[in-house]
């Protein structure tokens, strides 16, 4: 018997609010006994997808090109242009890096959720078979019309098709997991939820915003170009350059506000998503308890199979909700780390 069911069995001993909270914490720990850390997950993905290392190589090359351009620059404008090109490379690196890390997270959670969906489909198929057998019995006793019998058979066929699709989806997700991480699937491998607190302040976050950095560099470039105009330059050319500078100043103010709002949004999302995980965890514990009780009542002949299975489906649905909340939270953590240039392999 795995740790998950051990905890559920313990919960049948006593049911009080404080006990539920304590059990929810134990359940989280039990479910993660064989879990991967984010670091292990990303290292596994990077080992399989060797092209990942090229992302960082491209960034290092961009840094070298910037250094070379700064050395060879004949004027300040050349150095600023070199910096602008490098910041654009940083933005591209963050984009592909975040996509890679999110794909690794999705690979695990897609398999876990597909496994639960397959289990739900199996339970529904069991219900449909029971209903079909009951319909057949009632039809033979003259208590059900032929149309009613056909409806039950159609329902059984529909559920069987859904069950087959869910099974195939899970099998496919396992194949993707193996191909993407080089590991054999096990439901205990869902990543742990780290105790994460953002280390960046609003000021640090804003300064690292590549859109804002490029906007500021664009303003500097426009200013240098305006200053570079000859005193006898045509008035039309001067007005164009002044307009470019004014436009760049507005862009700086706009992107700075956007960066500040992005920081505040990330902090709020982290807080809300962390709270949602706690709610989903407690819901998971409660639904597991109800499913356990329903199983005992069914074995004692107090309830029908359909009622027991309804509680089982509810339990599996609660576990899906918890997984979805965990996935969203992990992606937000990764987004914050990537945005501030933290190394995801060191989470």
Helices and strands as residue ranges (DSSP letters): H 3-11, H 17-31, H 38-48, H 52-72, H 76-140, H 146-181, G 187-189, H 202-208, H 210-228, H 235-299, H 305-339, G 344-346
